[in-house]
């Protein structure tokens, strides 16, 4: 298990209440090696995003085990889980999720401030420089293009130097050229920092950039669908 960044064992998860409750993940077992890039693919409603959120500790399964970076997430209470996620997992969403009343610098520094880091702003500035936004430190999200907002979101995700980076349709709200530059950035960060990357995408060309594709259908890993990309 020491070489596994993520290990899921027989994970089941349902969402909703009463008659609206839906069985999303159905007995999923999956392992991701440290430093590996994995693309989660499959039709809409197959459970890709829910699986990603379960890996990131944002959804708790009804049964089964989720082990991330050697830690069994089921053994953590909500506060401990939030601290673990803040240190070890970087999350990039399709819709950026930036705080509109904070500048780019303040948005990126936020997770470090919450963790009590004294050099939060220095590190945040360095990450914004790394993603090509050193000239946008004091701009608010509304003053930035979609591509720039996603770069801020990526800088915020990587500023704690997480071992694992997960991305849910990171180019879904971007045009093709801008999306391509964001993907180049994600894979460069993975390569340069040795991080594990798991991304959800409907784009097969993007998925093929990963070391391996895992196809989901109806909440299950499709038989023979965890394929190594040549």
C-alpha positions, 0 to 999 in steps of 0.5 A: 500500500505504500506506493498507492496514493489512493485506494478505494475498497468496495465503496458504496455511496447514495445521495438524497433522502427518502424516495429521492435517494439515488445509489451513485457508487456501487462497490467501487474498488480502485487504486491510484499509484503515487505520481500517476495521472488518471482520467475518469471518463464515462457518460453523464450520471455515471458517478465520475464527479461523485467518485472524485469527491469521495477520493477528496474526502468531500463525500463520505461513503455509506460503506467501504474504505477510502485510503488517501496518502496512507490515511483511512478517511473513515477514521477522521472526524470532520475537523480532522478530515478538513485539516488533512484535505487542506494539507494533502489534497488540492481540488480544482473545480469546473466553476473556479469557486473563488471568493468574489470579494477577495483579490487573486492574492487573497484567494490563494493565501486563504487556505494557508491563512486558515492553516495558520501559516505565517508566510501565507502571502509570500507563498501565494504570490510565488504560486501566482507567479508560477501560473503566470499571474504575477501581474494580476495579484491585486485583481478581483475575480470579476476583473479576470478572464475565465482562464485567469480565474482557473489559474488562480484556482489552480494556484490556490489548490497547489499552494499547500504543496499537496501530494494529490491534485484532483480536478473536476472538468477543469476546462469545462467553462473555458474555450479550447485554446484557454482550456489547452493552456490550463491542461498544460499547466496541470500536467506541468505541475504534476511532472515538476512536483511529483504529485498524483493527478486524478481528473474527471473529463468528458474529453477523450483527448484529454483523458489520453494524456493521462497514464491511465483511463478509468471508465465508469458506467452506472456507478461502477468501474466498467470491466476492462475499462481501467486502461493504460494509455500508450 
